[in-house]
């Protein structure tokens, strides 16, 4: 079945249409298979009298002939209407340039198409591919850019037909009320289903159609293989692919930073490594958290960009990548994960989902480490958020907790800088001294 999922980005696109009124094109960037093309066409269907989707990944030869004459806009628009059998209406039609990175000539011409003012324009593409394929052209300034992420938890609940749970959680969070152990167990099990499936629309579709987690896993493997193929295209040495595949093992190792040599088996030139990191970040397939050398307001001013942790952009893909050594992740593993009975410490899975949820909210990711009194180990704050003139430190646990030594030490060290501090875990909402302890699904409200 073909599903059209309700996505929050729709309202951002609508805001662009109303406020810009044709004065800019809209570029929807994001990872492959995140739903960019689908949302663009769905928006066009609902908000315009007519539209054309120009898919440069599967374009007829006549289109390429028309592109050669794009400077003659009357001719270009007439050719498009003939090719696609659609009548364009001035100021009431939109042209979608899908996979825009495959046609640099149109990308460069956006400036003049927008200036023409006849129609609206929506571009979609992977920022990584756009950057690689348009490095020799003038990038249009007449462009509004928005990033599309995997489905967030509320969008996932909508896909499952549930529009009640998240607003109810929001109400309880506002009142800072505990849910009760039985309700929290149910909410955490529902949330773990989201962690396992993830927010890639094709994975969610596979679940809705089959209710079988192995079928979902196979779909996620196809998406990962697509990403690995993309990485090979931009880095034939295979280093980008190996960095991506090593993310679960790096996090499991509980190191205070990503160990490049451990991932690649060898050292790498610093400049080359920074280029690979930028490419991975531009692909929107990873979220990178940088070490904050001085955890204070303006975290990016004090970031160490040579010390970082890397997370997979979609935690459902992270789960599949973590069990990549198996041909397919058996249902027994999924079922144990779903029931929270897998023996392995899954703290890194919860770290990944918290990183994902914070990124979707628009937070930059930063963490902080410093030596313990003995000097043999490090304290670590998993995430530090900037809020107003203060900071919020966050520690993440996979289930319950016995101690929170790092948070306690951080509070003592930086008490004047802290507004609120949080421990994110699997149990019910409660307070422990200055620390507010909240179940992982409430991360979306921070």
PyMOL commands that set and color helices and strands:
alter all, ss='L'
color gray80, all
select helices_A, chain A and resi 9-20+36-47+61-67+73-84+100-102+104-116+127-133+153-159+165-175+181-197+201-210+213-234+239-245+247-252+260-264+270-282+299-302+315-322+331-338+347-361+405-417+440-445
alter helices_A, ss='H'
color red, helices_A
select strands_A, chain A and resi 25-30+50-55+93-98+120-125+143-148+286-292+303-312+366-371+378-381+383-387+390-396+418-425+430-432+435-439
alter strands_A, ss='S'
color yellow, strands_A
deselect
rebuild
show_as cartoon
